Amino acid sequence: MAGAVLETLGPQANNPATLQSWRAHLDALIDMLGWPRLPITVRVHASGASLALAAPADQLFTATELNEFAWCTSVGDTEFHAPGHPAVNDPESARETLRRFSQSERQPKVIALLDAAREHDLPVLFDDDALSIGLGERGRTWPLATLPDPDLVPWEALGRIPTVLVTGSNGKTTTVRLIAAMLRANGTHAGHSCTDGLFVDGKKIQSGDYSGPGGAREILRRDDVQAAVLETARGGLLRRGLALAEADVAVITNISADHFGEYGIHDLEGLAQAKFSVANAVSASGWLVLNAADPLLRENATRFTGRVAWFHLNADDALLKEARHQGAITCGVRNGRLWLEGPEGTEDFGAVEAMTLSVGGKAHYNVANLAGASLAAFLLGVPAQVIARTALSFGSTANDNAGRLQRSVVGGIQVFVDYAHNPEGLRGLLQIAASHRDDGRLALLLGQAGNRTDEQVRELAAAAAAFKPDLIVLKDLEDMLRGRAAGEVSGILRDELQRLGLPLEAMPAYLSELDAVHAALRWARAGDVLVLPIHGSRAQREVAALLDALRATHWVAGNDLAPNSARNTDPANQRAM
């Protein structure tokens, strides 16, 4: 359902009387415009309230104006007025402005096509530029300026394709890539969207973060896509909602602390509810795939009325056993092997230690990703032998899972490249790296996006300090400062690490991710372990190219990195601490 959401601020942000007044003003305005009474939802939280107003699909800009005007009227904000917008201090003028907004925004052809698509039980995609009916190879897209009449639409040629939504705090991209690889291995032309870009048949067609509804629509509108696997990140969910109203499978990998303080999310329960919104898109015949090891997912699942399939590192977890008793399908590890079990029997997906992504069985979070992805693929109809073959080999080439738990040996150093971006993810990465550490030293790159709170930045520092690394190279995420000054986040990290006992001289700071990687490589000697969480898309490409070049030239730790090191010896690239 389309609509508009307003986040409130100020002293009356979640005052019950003000919220009641807002709703009364909104009802009156909706009646004035002749809209149907669609759902209105209020979510009160620590810093205010989220006010959600459902509206006709061709009235969304007007809906935002309606929402803001009703709120400003309720709080008595009669002084602020932006030219061209409803004037709170002149109600009659404001109502006329809203009427004109609504009239100018109306698109009868859009509504006619949406109604016709609903009658034909077909999915639609609608945004500022285009309208699509059907999905992938069974869809058709028209620019809004050239929409056809409903009787000219080739309805018989339009239809659905298998679709998967994947969300969670960690493991989303890996799970998306795994499911897409399993579909491809079964002969399906699969498209997927994720934080690294848009892909069709495993080939990148666009770089960048496409984990929101915009990326999903681009994949779903391609006529060369027979199935779609769509990463669905928290930010896109809260800002723009879901691109897809109905999916065959939705996967939630886990819930862990991250992004608190944004869009009314202040705690784990609120985050779980936001992630769990993908469950609303599961079709009546579809499946919600959940990690049974996550207590918040177990709790929220009790309110879901559809079909749930569970995965867990322990195939004999009590919840999985009960689910199977009730006729559900589960996936988990027993005696070192990954098993799928359900009413129609069991499938052995193979030895976990032999699966490349598991790093010899030590990467427990990747074993969970393998279990969730295998379960989702099976529910989409991928044969068990295809799933097993893909689970065994996925990750054996650099392109399979670029930037996610890539382990290699470079110049006598063990290097782990990953995306770990929150305390839980970093702890999992460091546990794996530490298990490969013999007598060598441990170095870590550490940085955080600027939209995290100071407390969240300190929590990341604490997760790092617990592993007592010999070197922590602090870095800015130059493409993710998000309102912070250069060096500000690394300064908070340094202060917390120093408070936890790490020496200042073991914490150099750099203003870019690539410079920080160069610093770690120059420090390293044979036998050391380098843990490199890399977050920026450009930095991921640059670091991958650098490591490839070092391997190609048979570089040995302790030798000069030239010619690549020249730009990084410039003191201007390092921030004095």
Backbone torsions as a table, in degrees:
resi	resn	phi	psi	omega
1	MET	NA	134.2	-178.3
2	ALA	-85.8	157.5	178.5
3	GLY	175.9	-166.0	-179.3
4	ALA	-134.0	144.5	179.8
5	VAL	-122.5	134.3	177.8
6	LEU	-114.9	130.4	174.2
7	GLU	-99.6	122.7	-175.1
8	THR	-90.8	152.2	177.4
9	LEU	-137.9	169.6	174.3
10	GLY	96.7	178.1	-173.5
11	PRO	-65.5	-22.9	179.9
12	GLN	-105.1	18.5	-170.5
13	ALA	-56.8	-35.9	178.5
14	ASN	-131.4	29.9	177.6
15	ASN	-71.1	124.8	-175.9
16	PRO	-57.5	-41.1	-179.3
17	ALA	-65.5	-39.2	178.8
18	THR	-66.5	-40.2	178.8
19	LEU	-65.3	-37.7	177.5
20	GLN	-66.3	-40.6	177.4
21	SER	-63.8	-42.5	177.8
22	TRP	-57.1	-45.5	-178.5
23	ARG	-63.8	-39.7	179.1
24	ALA	-64.9	-44.0	177.3
25	HIS	-62.3	-40.4	-178.4
26	LEU	-64.6	-44.5	178.9
27	ASP	-58.4	-41.9	-179.3
28	ALA	-65.1	-40.3	179.7
29	LEU	-68.3	-39.5	178.3
30	ILE	-62.6	-42.4	177.7
31	ASP	-64.3	-39.5	179.8
32	MET	-59.6	-39.2	-178.1
33	LEU	-83.6	-8.1	179.1
34	GLY	77.3	19.7	177.5
35	TRP	-76.5	155.4	171.8
36	PRO	-70.5	153.6	177.4
37	ARG	-77.8	93.2	179.0
38	LEU	-92.8	166.7	-174.3
39	PRO	-59.2	142.1	172.2
40	ILE	-121.8	128.5	-175.9
41	THR	-123.8	134.3	176.7
42	VAL	-118.4	124.0	174.6
43	ARG	-118.2	107.4	179.5
44	VAL	-83.2	136.0	179.0
45	HIS	-141.3	-176.1	-169.8
46	ALA	-61.1	-35.4	-174.8
47	SER	-104.0	0.6	-179.3
48	GLY	162.5	-135.0	178.8
49	ALA	-151.9	149.1	172.7
50	SER	-101.8	120.3	-175.5
51	LEU	-110.4	106.3	-174.5
52	ALA	-104.8	126.5	-178.7
53	LEU	-120.4	113.5	172.6
54	ALA	-73.5	145.7	-175.0
55	ALA	-150.8	161.6	174.1
56	PRO	-54.9	146.5	-172.9
57	ALA	-60.9	-25.7	-179.1
58	ASP	-100.1	19.5	-177.2
59	GLN	-130.0	28.1	-170.3
60	LEU	-74.2	-36.4	176.4
61	PHE	-67.7	-39.7	175.7
62	THR	-62.6	-38.0	179.4
63	ALA	-60.8	-38.6	177.9
64	THR	-64.8	-40.1	178.9
65	GLU	-65.9	-41.3	178.2
66	LEU	-59.6	-47.6	-178.0
67	ASN	-60.2	-48.0	-178.5
68	GLU	-66.1	-42.6	-178.6
69	PHE	-64.3	-44.0	179.4
70	ALA	-62.3	-38.5	-180.0
71	TRP	-69.7	-47.7	-179.2
72	CYS	-60.7	-37.7	177.1
73	THR	-64.6	-39.0	-177.6
74	SER	-69.1	-34.7	-179.3
75	VAL	-90.0	-2.6	177.9
76	GLY	76.2	26.0	179.3
77	ASP	-84.8	83.8	-175.9
78	THR	-96.6	-3.1	-176.0
79	GLU	-89.6	-42.2	-176.7
80	PHE	-71.9	131.3	175.3
81	HIS	-151.3	123.7	175.4
82	ALA	-96.5	129.5	-179.2
83	PRO	-53.8	136.9	179.2
84	GLY	88.9	-3.5	179.7
85	HIS	-115.2	161.8	-178.6
86	PRO	-56.8	133.8	-178.8
87	ALA	-90.2	116.8	-177.6
88	VAL	-64.8	-30.3	-178.3
89	ASN	-83.0	3.2	178.5
90	ASP	-141.4	81.5	-172.5
91	PRO	-56.3	-41.0	-178.1
92	GLU	-65.9	-43.6	176.0
93	SER	-61.5	-40.4	-179.4
94	ALA	-62.7	-43.1	179.6
95	ARG	-62.9	-38.7	177.6
96	GLU	-66.1	-39.5	177.4
97	THR	-61.2	-44.0	179.9
98	LEU	-65.4	-38.2	176.8
99	ARG	-60.5	-43.1	-178.6
100	ARG	-69.2	-39.3	174.9
101	PHE	-56.0	-49.9	-177.1
102	SER	-61.3	-43.9	-178.8
103	GLN	-63.5	-43.6	-177.1
104	SER	-70.9	-23.9	-177.2
105	GLU	-88.2	-15.6	-175.6
106	ARG	-60.7	137.8	179.2
107	GLN	-133.7	85.0	-176.0
108	PRO	-56.1	-35.4	-179.5
109	LYS	-65.9	-37.3	177.5
110	VAL	-61.9	-49.6	-178.1
111	ILE	-62.2	-39.9	179.4
112	ALA	-62.1	-42.3	179.7
113	LEU	-69.9	-39.6	178.0
114	LEU	-62.7	-42.6	178.2
115	ASP	-63.6	-42.6	-179.3
116	ALA	-66.3	-39.6	178.3
117	ALA	-63.3	-37.8	177.9
118	ARG	-63.8	-40.8	178.9
119	GLU	-64.3	-32.4	178.8
120	HIS	-89.2	3.9	179.8
121	ASP	54.8	49.4	-179.3
122	LEU	-118.4	144.5	178.3
123	PRO	-73.2	150.4	177.9
124	VAL	-129.0	152.9	172.0
125	LEU	-126.9	127.8	-174.2
126	PHE	-139.6	127.1	176.6
127	ASP	-143.1	-164.1	-174.8
128	ASP	-67.5	-19.7	-171.9
129	ASP	-112.7	-30.3	-170.2
130	ALA	-151.0	164.7	174.3
131	LEU	-129.3	133.2	178.9
132	SER	-121.2	144.3	171.7
133	ILE	-124.0	131.0	-171.8
134	GLY	80.6	170.2	-174.2
135	LEU	-129.3	149.8	173.6
136	GLY	53.5	-134.1	-178.4
137	GLU	-66.7	-12.2	180.0
138	ARG	-108.1	20.3	-179.4
139	GLY	-116.9	168.4	177.1
140	ARG	-143.7	137.9	-176.7
141	THR	-123.2	138.4	177.7
142	TRP	-127.8	138.3	170.5
143	PRO	-61.8	147.4	-177.9
144	LEU	-60.5	-27.4	-178.6
145	ALA	-74.7	-15.1	-176.2
146	THR	-130.6	41.8	-179.9
147	LEU	-68.5	140.3	178.8
148	PRO	-84.3	164.3	168.9
149	ASP	-71.5	150.0	-177.6
150	PRO	-54.5	-34.1	-177.2
151	ASP	-75.0	-5.9	177.1
152	LEU	-101.1	0.7	179.4
153	VAL	-80.8	133.4	179.4
154	PRO	-78.2	73.4	-171.5
155	TRP	-57.0	-38.1	-176.0
156	GLU	-65.4	-25.3	-177.6
157	ALA	-86.4	-8.3	-173.9
158	LEU	-97.7	151.3	-179.0
159	GLY	-174.5	-162.9	-177.1
160	ARG	-106.7	164.7	168.7
161	ILE	-130.5	159.2	176.2
162	PRO	-59.4	134.2	-177.7
163	THR	-134.7	144.3	179.1
164	VAL	-133.2	133.4	171.3
165	LEU	-106.9	134.3	179.9
166	VAL	-126.7	122.9	176.2
167	THR	-136.2	179.8	-177.1
168	GLY	139.2	176.4	-179.3
169	SER	-85.3	-39.4	179.9
170	ASN	-135.1	150.2	174.5
171	GLY	88.1	3.6	-177.0
172	LYS	-61.6	-52.1	-174.1
173	THR	-64.5	-43.2	178.7
174	THR	-61.0	-43.3	179.8
175	THR	-64.2	-42.5	176.5
176	VAL	-58.6	-48.1	-178.3
177	ARG	-63.0	-39.3	179.4
178	LEU	-63.4	-48.8	-179.3
179	ILE	-60.7	-44.2	179.4
180	ALA	-61.7	-39.8	179.1
181	ALA	-65.2	-38.2	179.1
182	MET	-67.6	-39.3	176.1
183	LEU	-63.5	-44.5	179.5
184	ARG	-61.9	-40.6	-179.1
185	ALA	-64.2	-20.3	178.3
186	ASN	-93.9	9.9	176.2
187	GLY	87.9	13.3	-179.8
188	THR	-97.2	134.8	174.1
189	HIS	-77.8	99.9	-173.5
190	ALA	-102.7	137.0	172.0
191	GLY	-110.8	146.0	175.0
192	HIS	-143.6	150.9	177.3
193	SER	-120.6	143.6	-178.3
194	CYS	-160.4	-174.9	-178.0
195	THR	-66.8	-14.4	-179.4
196	ASP	-99.1	-9.4	178.8
197	GLY	145.3	-164.3	177.4
198	LEU	-111.9	138.1	-174.2
199	PHE	-136.7	143.2	171.6
200	VAL	-131.7	126.6	-176.3
201	ASP	53.7	35.8	176.9
202	GLY	80.5	-2.4	-179.1
203	LYS	-101.6	131.3	-177.8
204	LYS	-72.2	128.9	176.7
205	ILE	-109.9	-13.4	178.1
206	GLN	-158.6	132.8	177.7
207	SER	-93.6	153.7	177.7
208	GLY	126.9	177.1	178.9
209	ASP	-84.9	107.9	-179.9
210	TYR	-119.2	41.1	-178.5
211	SER	-91.3	11.5	178.3
212	GLY	-108.4	-174.1	-176.9
213	PRO	-65.5	-27.9	178.1
214	GLY	-62.5	-45.4	177.6
215	GLY	-64.1	-40.2	178.6
216	ALA	-60.3	-44.5	-179.5
217	ARG	-62.1	-39.9	-179.2
218	GLU	-61.0	-41.0	178.2
219	ILE	-69.0	-44.6	-176.1
220	LEU	-67.8	-17.3	-179.8
221	ARG	-95.0	1.7	-177.6
222	ARG	-85.6	134.7	-178.2
223	ASP	-83.2	0.3	175.9
224	ASP	-103.5	15.2	-177.5
225	VAL	-111.8	125.3	178.9
226	GLN	-103.2	-14.3	175.7
227	ALA	-155.3	148.5	-175.5
228	ALA	-129.8	134.3	176.9
229	VAL	-121.3	119.1	-165.3
230	LEU	-123.3	114.4	173.9
231	GLU	-68.7	134.9	-173.3
232	THR	-127.9	92.7	-174.1
233	ALA	-83.4	159.5	-178.6
234	ARG	-56.2	-44.1	-177.0
235	GLY	-60.8	-45.8	178.7
236	GLY	-64.8	-39.7	178.7
237	LEU	-59.1	-46.8	-173.8
238	LEU	-78.5	-29.5	-178.9
239	ARG	-87.1	-41.3	-170.2
240	ARG	-128.9	-4.0	178.8
241	GLY	77.4	-160.4	-179.3
242	LEU	-96.5	139.6	175.4
243	ALA	-74.6	-26.5	-170.7
244	LEU	-115.3	125.4	-178.3
245	ALA	-79.6	-21.4	-175.9
246	GLU	-147.0	129.5	-179.8
247	ALA	-129.1	156.1	178.4
248	ASP	-76.9	-37.2	-178.8
249	VAL	-140.9	139.2	169.6
250	ALA	-126.4	133.5	-178.5
251	VAL	-116.3	132.1	171.4
252	ILE	-118.6	115.7	-171.4
253	THR	-76.0	-42.9	-175.7
254	ASN	179.3	170.5	175.7
255	ILE	-130.7	122.6	175.1
256	SER	-142.3	160.4	-172.7
257	ALA	-60.9	124.8	176.6
258	ASP	-174.0	150.1	173.3
259	HIS	62.7	21.7	-180.0
260	PHE	-65.2	146.2	178.7
261	GLY	96.4	-5.9	-179.4
262	GLU	-106.3	134.6	174.6
263	TYR	53.3	39.1	174.1
264	GLY	77.2	12.4	178.4
265	ILE	-100.7	115.1	-174.5
266	HIS	-123.2	-5.9	-177.9
267	ASP	-153.4	174.2	-177.2
268	LEU	-63.4	-38.0	-179.7
269	GLU	-63.3	-42.9	177.5
270	GLY	-63.5	-39.7	178.2
271	LEU	-64.9	-41.1	179.2
272	ALA	-62.0	-41.6	179.3
273	GLN	-63.8	-39.3	178.6
274	ALA	-64.4	-46.7	179.6
275	LYS	-63.9	-36.9	-175.4
276	PHE	-70.6	-7.9	179.2
277	SER	-63.0	-20.9	176.5
278	VAL	-63.5	-23.6	178.9
279	ALA	-61.7	-28.6	179.9
280	ASN	-65.0	-19.8	-177.5
281	ALA	-93.3	-5.6	-178.6
282	VAL	-69.6	127.8	-178.4
283	SER	-67.6	165.0	-179.0
284	ALA	-59.6	-29.5	179.6
285	SER	-99.6	5.7	-175.1
286	GLY	-92.6	-171.2	-175.2
287	TRP	-134.6	141.1	169.2
288	LEU	-102.3	121.4	-176.6
289	VAL	-104.8	121.4	-172.6
290	LEU	-129.0	150.9	176.3
291	ASN	-84.4	110.4	-176.2
292	ALA	-70.5	-12.7	178.1
293	ALA	-78.4	-10.2	-176.7
294	ASP	-97.3	113.8	-176.5
295	PRO	-62.5	-32.2	179.9
296	LEU	-70.3	-34.1	176.5
297	LEU	-70.5	-38.1	176.7
298	ARG	-61.5	-42.4	-178.4
299	GLU	-66.5	-47.5	-177.7
300	ASN	-67.9	-26.8	-179.1
301	ALA	-64.9	-23.7	-179.5
302	THR	-66.3	-18.5	179.9
303	ARG	-98.2	2.6	-179.7
304	PHE	-96.3	129.1	-174.6
305	THR	-95.8	-6.3	-179.6
306	GLY	-88.2	-163.8	-176.8
307	ARG	-87.0	133.7	-180.0
308	VAL	-118.9	134.7	172.0
309	ALA	-117.0	135.3	-172.0
310	TRP	-112.2	147.0	170.0
311	PHE	-129.4	156.4	-174.8
312	HIS	-165.4	155.1	175.4
313	LEU	-68.9	-19.2	178.9
314	ASN	-115.1	109.8	-178.2
315	ALA	-63.9	-19.1	-178.8
316	ASP	-104.4	19.7	171.5
317	ASP	-55.8	144.6	-174.3
318	ALA	-57.9	-39.0	-179.2
319	LEU	-66.2	-41.6	179.2
320	LEU	-64.5	-40.3	179.4
321	LYS	-63.8	-42.4	178.5
322	GLU	-66.1	-40.6	179.4
323	ALA	-61.0	-43.6	178.9
324	ARG	-64.0	-37.6	178.4
325	HIS	-61.6	-31.7	179.5
326	GLN	-86.9	2.7	176.1
327	GLY	97.5	9.8	-179.2
328	ALA	-84.8	171.0	177.6
329	ILE	-108.1	137.7	-179.3
330	THR	-133.9	163.6	176.2
331	CYS	-141.3	130.0	-179.6
332	GLY	-165.9	177.9	-175.2
333	VAL	-100.2	132.1	173.5
334	ARG	-140.4	126.9	179.5
335	ASN	53.1	39.9	174.5
336	GLY	79.4	5.6	-179.0
337	ARG	-123.3	152.2	-178.6
338	LEU	-95.1	118.6	-174.9
339	TRP	-115.7	139.0	167.5
340	LEU	-107.3	131.3	-176.2
341	GLU	-135.5	140.2	-179.9
342	GLY	-165.9	-172.8	-176.5
343	PRO	-59.1	-27.7	-175.7
344	GLU	-96.9	10.8	176.4
345	GLY	121.9	-165.8	-177.1
346	THR	-122.3	154.6	176.3
347	GLU	-132.7	133.7	178.7
348	ASP	-98.6	112.8	-179.2
349	PHE	-88.4	-3.3	172.8
350	GLY	115.4	176.2	-178.6
351	ALA	-73.5	126.6	-176.8
352	VAL	-62.3	-42.2	-178.1
353	GLU	-60.4	-26.9	-178.9
354	ALA	-81.1	-13.1	-179.2
355	MET	-78.6	121.3	-173.3
356	THR	-52.0	-42.6	-174.4
357	LEU	-66.2	-20.9	-177.0
358	SER	-80.8	-8.5	-176.8
359	VAL	49.9	58.1	178.7
360	GLY	68.8	23.7	-179.6
361	GLY	85.7	-2.5	-176.4
362	LYS	-83.5	-24.8	-178.8
363	ALA	-85.6	81.6	-173.8
364	HIS	-60.3	-37.5	-178.9
365	TYR	-68.4	-29.2	175.2
366	ASN	-76.1	-28.5	173.4
367	VAL	-63.8	-40.3	175.9
368	ALA	-63.5	-41.3	177.2
369	ASN	-61.7	-40.9	177.9
370	LEU	-62.3	-41.8	-179.2
371	ALA	-66.2	-46.1	-179.6
372	GLY	-64.2	-43.8	-179.3
373	ALA	-67.1	-40.9	179.5
374	SER	-62.9	-40.5	178.8
375	LEU	-64.3	-45.9	179.7
376	ALA	-61.8	-44.5	-179.5
377	ALA	-62.5	-41.3	178.8
378	PHE	-61.8	-41.4	-179.9
379	LEU	-67.7	-20.8	175.5
380	LEU	-86.3	-3.1	177.1
381	GLY	99.5	8.4	177.4
382	VAL	-73.4	128.4	-178.3
383	PRO	-62.1	150.3	-175.8
384	ALA	-59.4	-39.2	-177.5
385	GLN	-66.9	-31.9	177.1
386	VAL	-70.3	-42.5	177.1
387	ILE	-60.3	-46.9	-178.3
388	ALA	-61.3	-43.3	-179.4
389	ARG	-64.3	-40.5	179.9
390	THR	-70.5	-41.8	179.3
391	ALA	-60.7	-34.2	-179.8
392	LEU	-68.5	-42.1	-169.9
393	SER	-99.1	-20.3	-174.1
394	PHE	-60.4	130.2	-177.6
395	GLY	101.3	-4.2	-178.2
396	SER	-77.0	-17.0	173.8
397	THR	-118.9	153.8	-174.5
398	ALA	-61.8	-30.7	-176.5
399	ASN	-77.9	-15.6	-178.2
400	ASP	-59.5	-48.0	-172.8
401	ASN	-142.0	56.2	-174.2
402	ALA	-54.9	130.5	176.0
403	GLY	80.2	1.0	179.2
404	ARG	-121.9	114.8	178.6
405	LEU	39.1	59.3	175.5
406	GLN	-97.9	117.0	-178.4
407	ARG	-107.9	130.9	178.3
408	SER	-149.8	165.5	175.2
409	VAL	-111.4	123.7	-178.2
410	VAL	-129.4	115.5	176.4
411	GLY	60.1	28.5	-179.0
412	GLY	88.6	4.2	179.0
413	ILE	-109.0	140.1	170.2
414	GLN	-86.3	125.4	-176.3
415	VAL	-119.0	127.7	175.5
416	PHE	-114.5	118.0	176.7
417	VAL	-108.3	130.4	-177.3
418	ASP	-151.7	177.8	-179.7
419	TYR	-106.5	3.5	-172.7
420	ALA	-39.3	117.8	-171.3
421	HIS	-127.4	3.8	176.0
422	ASN	-143.8	168.2	-174.8
423	PRO	-55.2	-43.2	-178.7
424	GLU	-63.1	-45.9	178.8
425	GLY	-63.6	-40.2	179.7
426	LEU	-66.0	-41.3	178.3
427	ARG	-60.7	-43.5	178.9
428	GLY	-61.4	-42.3	179.2
429	LEU	-64.8	-45.1	-178.2
430	LEU	-68.2	-32.5	176.3
431	GLN	-61.8	-41.9	178.6
432	ILE	-66.6	-46.2	-179.8
433	ALA	-61.0	-42.6	-178.9
434	ALA	-63.5	-31.5	179.9
435	SER	-70.3	-16.8	178.3
436	HIS	-100.3	3.5	-177.0
437	ARG	-90.1	124.3	176.7
438	ASP	-100.2	-101.7	179.8
439	ASP	-100.4	1.2	-177.1
440	GLY	-80.4	174.5	179.2
441	ARG	-91.8	164.5	-178.7
442	LEU	-118.8	127.4	175.9
443	ALA	-123.1	148.9	-175.6
444	LEU	-139.6	136.9	166.9
445	LEU	-88.2	138.0	-177.3
446	LEU	-140.4	124.6	176.4
447	GLY	-157.8	169.2	-178.8
448	GLN	-150.5	149.8	177.1
449	ALA	-66.3	149.9	-173.5
450	GLY	-71.8	-12.4	-178.5
451	ASN	-87.3	5.2	172.3
452	ARG	-84.3	150.0	177.6
453	THR	-72.0	163.2	177.3
454	ASP	-57.3	-39.5	-179.8
455	GLU	-63.5	-41.2	178.8
456	GLN	-66.4	-35.9	176.7
457	VAL	-63.8	-42.9	178.8
458	ARG	-65.5	-35.4	177.3
459	GLU	-63.8	-37.2	176.3
460	LEU	-64.9	-41.3	177.8
461	ALA	-61.3	-41.3	-179.8
462	ALA	-64.2	-38.9	178.0
463	ALA	-62.0	-39.0	178.6
464	ALA	-69.4	-45.3	-175.6
465	ALA	-62.1	-29.7	-177.6
466	ALA	-60.8	-22.6	-178.7
467	PHE	-96.1	2.8	175.1
468	LYS	48.4	56.3	178.0
469	PRO	-66.9	151.2	178.9
470	ASP	-77.2	-24.1	179.3
471	LEU	-146.1	133.3	170.4
472	ILE	-123.3	112.5	178.0
473	VAL	-90.9	110.5	-179.9
474	LEU	-78.5	145.8	-175.0
475	LYS	-143.9	150.6	166.0
476	ASP	-86.7	146.2	167.7
477	LEU	-95.2	91.8	-166.4
478	GLU	-61.0	-23.9	177.9
479	ASP	-94.8	3.1	-175.6
480	MET	-133.4	33.7	178.8
481	LEU	-66.6	-38.3	171.5
482	ARG	49.0	52.3	175.6
483	GLY	96.6	-12.5	178.1
484	ARG	-84.3	152.9	173.7
485	ALA	-76.0	153.0	176.5
486	ALA	-57.3	131.0	178.9
487	GLY	85.1	-7.2	-176.3
488	GLU	-67.5	-47.8	-178.5
489	VAL	-66.5	-42.9	179.2
490	SER	-63.5	-29.0	175.9
491	GLY	-65.9	-40.1	177.4
492	ILE	-66.4	-42.6	177.2
493	LEU	-59.3	-46.5	-179.3
494	ARG	-59.7	-46.1	-177.7
495	ASP	-62.3	-41.5	-179.6
496	GLU	-70.2	-41.2	178.4
497	LEU	-63.1	-39.9	178.1
498	GLN	-65.1	-40.0	177.7
499	ARG	-62.2	-31.3	-179.6
500	LEU	-86.3	3.5	171.0
501	GLY	106.1	2.4	178.3
502	LEU	-81.5	136.8	-178.1
503	PRO	-71.1	144.3	-177.0
504	LEU	-60.2	-37.1	-177.2
505	GLU	-67.6	-14.3	179.3
506	ALA	-95.8	15.9	-177.3
507	MET	-134.7	63.4	174.2
508	PRO	-65.3	152.5	-177.6
509	ALA	-127.0	139.5	-179.4
510	TYR	-129.5	156.3	-175.5
511	LEU	-91.2	2.0	175.8
512	SER	-146.1	156.5	-178.9
513	GLU	-67.0	-41.0	-178.4
514	LEU	-65.2	-41.4	177.7
515	ASP	-61.6	-38.5	179.1
516	ALA	-64.7	-38.7	177.8
517	VAL	-63.6	-43.3	177.5
518	HIS	-58.9	-41.9	-179.5
519	ALA	-62.4	-43.0	179.6
520	ALA	-65.1	-40.0	179.7
521	LEU	-67.3	-37.8	179.0
522	ARG	-67.7	-29.9	179.4
523	TRP	-75.3	-31.6	-168.0
524	ALA	-71.9	155.2	171.0
525	ARG	-134.4	165.5	-175.7
526	ALA	-54.1	135.0	-179.9
527	GLY	98.6	-13.0	-179.8
528	ASP	-77.4	162.8	175.9
529	VAL	-119.5	125.4	177.3
530	LEU	-110.8	127.7	178.1
531	VAL	-109.9	116.8	-171.3
532	LEU	-121.2	85.4	169.7
533	PRO	-72.1	116.7	-178.4
534	ILE	-117.4	130.2	-170.5
535	HIS	-113.7	-40.6	-178.3
536	GLY	-71.6	141.3	-179.4
537	SER	-60.9	-43.2	179.1
538	ARG	-64.9	-43.2	179.7
539	ALA	-62.3	-37.8	178.3
540	GLN	-60.0	-43.5	179.4
541	ARG	-66.0	-42.5	-177.9
542	GLU	-66.2	-41.6	-179.7
543	VAL	-67.7	-41.3	177.6
544	ALA	-60.5	-42.9	179.5
545	ALA	-65.3	-39.9	179.6
546	LEU	-62.9	-48.0	-179.0
547	LEU	-65.0	-37.9	176.0
548	ASP	-61.8	-41.8	-179.4
549	ALA	-65.5	-39.9	179.6
550	LEU	-65.6	-40.2	177.7
551	ARG	-66.0	-41.0	-177.1
552	ALA	-64.9	-31.9	-178.9
553	THR	-95.1	7.0	178.2
554	HIS	56.5	40.4	177.2
555	TRP	-61.0	145.0	178.2
556	VAL	-121.2	135.0	-179.2
557	ALA	-53.7	136.1	-176.9
558	GLY	102.8	-20.6	177.0
559	ASN	-86.7	164.3	179.6
560	ASP	-63.8	145.6	176.4
561	LEU	-86.6	0.2	-176.0
562	ALA	-48.1	145.4	4.7
563	PRO	-86.3	-3.0	-173.6
564	ASN	-70.7	-23.6	-172.7
565	SER	-79.6	-14.0	-171.9
566	ALA	-57.7	-45.9	-176.4
567	ARG	-67.6	-21.3	-174.9
568	ASN	-93.7	-5.7	176.0
569	THR	-86.1	-6.5	177.1
570	ASP	-67.8	119.6	-179.0
571	PRO	-56.4	-21.6	-179.0
572	ALA	-65.6	-21.9	-179.2
573	ASN	-81.2	-12.7	-178.7
574	GLN	-107.6	138.7	178.8
575	ARG	-95.4	123.1	178.3
576	ALA	-65.3	137.3	-178.5
577	MET	-117.8	NA	NA
